[in-house]
Amino acid sequence: MLMAKQEKQEGLRYGRTDSRADKSEIKDVLEAVAQMGLPIFVIPGNHEQKPDYTTALAEVTAKYDNVIDMVKFRVFNGDDVDFVSLPGYQAFKIPGRQFIPDNGYWAKPELIQSTGKLRNGLDDAVVLIAHGCGKTASPGPATIYGGRDVGDGNTTKMMRENNIPFAVCGHIHEAGGLAATYDGKLVKQGEWAKQFSANFGGLEDWKHLDGKTYSGMAGILSVKGDEAKFEMLYTQ
């Protein structure tokens, strides 16, 4: 008798069990967006386990050549804007809580520091693609309920020192739609600026810091010369 190995489901941090196995979830989402034909740049966050992510990406990239795994290819040199990636999440654990599975993607301090060197030779505005934003100030793209900023100071330091002016992230769900500069100045949607990190949120029901609950959100980053602006798309 043949028996299929059941994919492991993930226990989510807010008390529910994920209804879908991670590998299937990753694959289904990427195949859906890949069908648009646009370049799709992908990084793992803090929940993805390496076997699930690598297997799903291998299957999807074998079928769609417009899906780019930014764990393997961490630099994209574009015509008007360049990308560098920081796969994973910067905080592994704190007392009483572990954010990343043991076989997950931890963006250790040495990985963060070396990421800055990836921008060498790039001649356009550089955007960091990361799961977690750097530290700015509250309210900002890494602000949690209660008003505390939990962004990563090493990431902000790396961006400053290596002239990486822009970042997009999404880890802190409730901070979706917020953007701020290194020094904590808020940047509004549609406002051209020379530097900011923006949180583009997630695709799950979540109550945000503005008091509204959204069932999904996404961001659009526009770059012109050495300036950028962002706009958010919401579903309620």
Helices and strands as residue ranges (DSSP letters): H 22-34, E 40-42, H 50-63, E 67-69, E 75-77, E 81-86, E 93-94, E 97-98, H 109-115, G 116-119, E 125-130, H 153-161, E 166-169, G 173-175, E 179-180, E 196-199, E 206-207, E 213-214, E 216-224, E 227-235
